[in-house]
């Protein structure tokens, strides 16, 4: 979908603030209008926000597809920020994943949204287009099944998508990972016949300035290992690399927008499967940082790969800040549901910046407490640490465990397990399947920091 400054189209989509005419949140066709006109109820004009506009306009493509309307004209919104939100809502509602199934409504999708001219709107819509395209790339990666998306193909897709924007993508194989001392990461990968890959995507827009590092969990499939998941819990584990997809999408956006910033995505990609070589409960392994880890659960594998990723990135890149993004725990879903990500940090300044960026992006993040006493839960009698702190406070202890592998760099851990994928149905403003959550927030953090 694209936008065009025009008042000529085959239908009208009109924002309405009169609740007597159209109930808030509802969509209704006006049959007596000169052109087909879809009325979009937004409620009290003084209470309207970009988030509420985005959510309601998400439903517009579904309504227009019934009439094969491809070029609607947007009316009734007078602020560039709200027009941009409507554009993003329509874009997300227009999205469909077509890798494995033909889009039955392909010839009925909106192709062009006609918008009015107003100050600063072109700049906002150009940036929004970049963000929506980058979120679509993230969605494509997360929605792809593990029979097709594994460490090698993830690396190939990252190169193909990012390099045209001037991003330098380096891919390291198993031998190089061994030479780099990524022992915890390699332990997780042992049960798979797919070679693990280290993917480093660097965008340089600021010369010699330090990089900001976005680190994504890259488990392209997670069976749970010998702590095997039940069938219903394993179905959507092709999406356990959503953190990786999100940071790659964010770097794509920064590069496409030509931000005058330096930012890198770091992904340690592998599968967590079972064979005679797989790591086991009770094993004690080492890590890039040199700390030993007792394996309390082979299904707490993501924190092992991220521990090495954080340590390796800090040592080799010396970034100005690090944010890791991971579908890490079911505990965060219990705590926050499917509306917000949970965050743990060692630096309140960076956390403040991330929360401000999330607010600007209309994406929800909740900072979790990080009391020292929680660290008692993952102490081991036989190793420096164990890789699980138990069920109680699981999202917090998982984050604090990662913090054990960060030295001085400002860092935030973002657990996105509840917000990156919805299997059965869409939930405005995100489509069914992969949501693309987090790309906008990370982009705005890079831009504003």
N, C-alpha and C positions, 0 to 999 in steps of 0.2 A: 504494500500500500504506500501511496505517496500523498503529499498535500499539494494544493494549488490555490493561489490567491484568485478567487473567482466567485461570482454569484450565479453562475450558470451550471445547472446540473439536472439530473433526472428525478430528483426528489429533494425534500427539505427535511433536515433533522433540527428541530427547534427546542431549545431549552425553555422550560416554563417554570415560573416561580409562584404561580397561582395554584394553591393546593385545592381550591374549589373546582378548578378545571382539570387538573391532572394530579393525582395523589403522588406524594413524594416517593421516589424510587420506582415509579411505574412508567411504562411506555405504552402510548396509545396512538393509533392512527387517526388523523382528522380527515374524515371522508369527504367533507364539503370543500376542501381546499383546492386551489387552482392546480397545484402539483401534489402528488402523494406526499403527505407531511406526517412525520413521526414526531409526536410530542413527547418530550423527556421531562418527567417531573423531578424537580430538584428541591422543592420545599421552600422554606423561608430564605429569601435572597441574602439576608444578613448572616445566616448560619452556614452558607455553602462554603465548602473547602475543596481544594484540588483533589483530595482523597475521595470525597463523596461524589464529585463529578466523574472521576475515573471509574468508580464502581458502577454507577448508573449507566454510563455510556458503554460499558463493557457489553451490555445486552443489545446494543443497537444492531450489530451485524446479523445476529440471529433473527431479528425482526425484518430487516431489509432483505435478507436472502429469500424470503417467501415471495418477494415481488421482483427479484432479479435486478435490484437497484445497485449500480456499480459506481455511481458518481453523485453522492449526496452533497447538498450544500448545508453547512452548519450555520445556524442562526441563534440569536438570543443570548450569547455570551459576550461580554464586553471587556473582559480582562485577558491579556495574553496568557497568563498563568493558567486560567481556567480553560481556555481554548486548547492549550497544550495538554492539559489533563484529559480533556475529551478525546483528543487525537490519540493519546496513549491508551485510553480505555477501549476505543474502537479498534485500535491495532491489536490489542491483546484478545479482544473478542473475535477478531477476524482470523486469528492464528489457528492453524491445523497442522499436525505432524503427519507427513505423507511418505515417510521412508518405506513403510511396509503396506500401506493401504491407500488406494486412490482416493482423492478428495472428491466425494460425491457432489459437493457444492462448489467445486472449483470455478464453474462458470457463473456463479452467483455471488462471489466474494466482492467486497468493496475494493475497487482499484484506486480511486482518487477521492480524497476528502477536500471539498472546496471550502475555503475559510476566508473570512473578511480580512482586509488589510488593517493592521494596527501596529503601534510602536513596539519594537523589540520582538514581535512575533516570529519573524523569519529566523532570527538567531535561535530562539527557543525551540522552534520546530525542527530546525536542522540538527540541533543537539539531541532532541528527543528521538529523531529518526535513527541517529547513531546508536542511542541507548536501546531502542526497541530492536534494531537489527542485531545488536550484541546479545541481548537477552534471548532472541530467537536462536542464535548460535548455541548459547548455553542450553536452551531447551532441546535442541537437536541432539546434543551430546548426551544429555541425561535420559532422553526418551529412547535412545538407541540401545538395543539389547546386547548383552555381553557376548553373544556369538559373533557379533560384528564389531563391537567396541571393546577392545582389550588394550593393554599398554602400548603395543606397537601402533595400532590404528588410531588410538587417542593422540599419540605423538604426531602421526601423519596428518591428522585433521587439524591439529594445532598449527603445524607449519603451513598447511595450505591456506588456512583462514587468516592467520596473523601476519605472515611474512609480507603479503602485498601491502600492508600498512606500515612497513618499515620496522616491524618487530623482529629482533634476532632470536630465533628459536634453536636452542642447543638440546640435543637428545643424547643421554648417556645410557649405555647398556649395563648388563650385569657385571661384567669385568670392571668397568670404570666405577660402578657403585661399590664393588668390593675394595678397590684401591682407595676410594674415598672414605672407607670405614663405616658405611651405612648398614651396620650389623642388625639392628632391630628391624629395619625395613626389609632386608634380605631374608630374615627369619620368617617373616609373615609370608613372603613370596614362595617359600620352598615347596609348598604342596601343589603348585601349578606348573604346567609345562609351557606357559606363556612367559617369555622373558620379561622381567621387570624393567621399567624405564624411568629415568630421571629426566623430567622435562623442565627446562629453564627458558622462559620467554621474557626477554628484556626489551622494553621500549625506552629509548633515550630521547627525551625532549628538552633536557636541561644540562647538557654537557657533562661536566665533572662533578655535578652535585650528587650526593648519596642517593641511592635507590630506596624507595619504599618497597617492601616485599609483601606480596599477597601469596599465601601458602594454602594450597587446596588439597584436601584428602582425596587420594586418587585410587580408591579400591574399585576397580572396574567390575568386580563381582565379589560378594562376601557370603560364603556359605556358613560362616561361623567357625570353620575349621572343625577340630574334634569336639568343640563345644557347639555342635551343629544346630542350626536354627530349625524350628519346626517349619513344615512346608508353607504355611500361610505367612510366616515371618520372613521367608526367603524369596518370595515371588518377586518383589520389586528391588532386590538387592543389585540389579544392574544399575540402579541409580545411586549406589553408594559412593559414586565419584562426583556427586553434585557439587561438592566443594571445589574440586578441580575445575569443573566446567564453569563455575561462577567466577573464579579468579582469572581464568583464560578469557572469559567474556568481558570482564572489567578491563583487562589490559588491551583487548581489542578496541573497546570503546575509547580508552585514553589515547591510543594511537590514531584511531580514525578521526578523533576530534583535534588531533595535533596539540594536545596539552603540553605546555612548557614545564613538564615534570619528568622525573625518571621513576619508572615503576617496573617491577618484575613479578611474574607469576612463577612459582616453584611448585612442581607436582611430582611426588614420588608415586608412580603408578604400578600397581600389581593386582593379583587376585589372591584371595584367601580361600584355598581349597584343601582337599584331603587326598593324600597318598602316603606311601611309606616314608617319604622324606619330610612330610609336613611337621611343623613344630607342634608341641603337645602341652597340655596342661601340666604344670609342675616343672617344665623346663626353666632354666635360668640362662638368659641371653645377655649379650652386651649391647652397646649402643654407640652412636657416633660420639656422644659426649663422654663415653667411657664408663658411665654408670651401668651397673648390672640390674637386670629386671627379672623378677620371678613371674612366670606366666600363670596367673590365677585363672585366666579365661582366654582361650584362643579367639573368642568372639569379641574381645576388647583389643582388636588388632589395629584399628585406625589410629589410636593414640601412640602406638609403637612406630608406625610410619611417620606420623607427624612429629614425634619427638626427634627422630633423625632429621627430618626436613627443617625443623626450627634450628637445631644445633648446626647443621651443615650450612644453612643460609646465613646465620649470624656469623659464622667463622669465615666463610668465603666471600660474602658480599658486603658485610659490615653495613647493613641497611640502617636508615634513620628511624624506621619503625617496622614492625611486622604485624600482620593480621592473618591468623589462620582461620579457614572456613571449612567446616566439616559436618557431615551427617554423623555425629559421634555417638549420641546416646538416646535410648528410648526414654530415659529419665527426663530429658528436657521436654519431651512431648507430654509426659505426665504433668510436668510443672506448668507448661505454657500453652499446650494444645498446638493447633496449627495456625496460630495467628502471629506468633512472635518467635524470634531467635533468642537464645540465651547467651550472655557474654561474661567472660572472666578476664581480668586484666592485672597487669603489674604496674600500670601507669594511668593515673586518673586523667591526665591531660589528653592522652590519646583516646581514652574512653569517651571523654567529653566531645572530642572532635568526631568520633564515630557516631555517637548518638545524635549529634547535630546534623551529620550527613544523612543518617537514616530518617530523621524528621523531614529534611528537605526532600528526600526521595519518597516519602510516605510509606516507608517500610519499618516495621516494628521490631525493636530490640529491647530486651530487659536485662539490666546488669544484675548478675547473681552475686551473692555475698561470697567472699573469699577468705573466711576466717582461718587462721593458722591451725586451729584445732581439727579442721577437716583433714589435714595432711596425715593425721594419725591413722586414718582409715586405709591408706595404701602403703604403710610401712611393712617391710618383710623381715622375717627373722633370719633369712638366708641370703638375701641380696640387698642392694641399696634401696630398691623399691619393688612393689608388685604392681601389676598392670590393671588392677581393679580395686576400687575402694568399697565395693559392695553396692547394694541397691539404694540405701538411704543417701540422699544428697548426691546421686550418681552423676548428674550433669556438672555439679560443682567440683567433685573430686577428680573427674576426668579432665576438667580444665586446669585444675591445680597441678595434676600430674604433668601436663604439658609444660607448665611453668617451671618445672624442675630442670628443663632442658634449655631454658633461656637465661642468659647471664645478665647483661646490662641493657639490652635493647628494649625500648618501649614496645609492648606487645599486648594484643587483644586476641582472645580465642572466641570464635563465634560458632555456636552449635546450632545448625540449621536443620536438624533432623525432622522437625515438624512442619517446615514451611516450603520445602523444595519440591514436593511431589504429591499429587492427588490422583489416585488411580481411576476412580469411577466417574467423577464429575468435576466440572469447573467450579471455582469459587471466586467470584469477582473480587479484585480485578485480575485474577490469574486464570489461564485456561486449564483444561483437563490435562493431566499428566504433569510434566515438568513445569514449574512455575516461572523460572527465571529470576526468582527472588535473590536479591543481594547484589546484582550487577550494578544497579543504579547507586546504591549506597556506597559501594567500594569506589566507583568512578568519582562520586562527589567528594569522598574522603581524599582521594588522590588529587583532585582538582583544587580543593580548598586548603589542604594542609601545607 
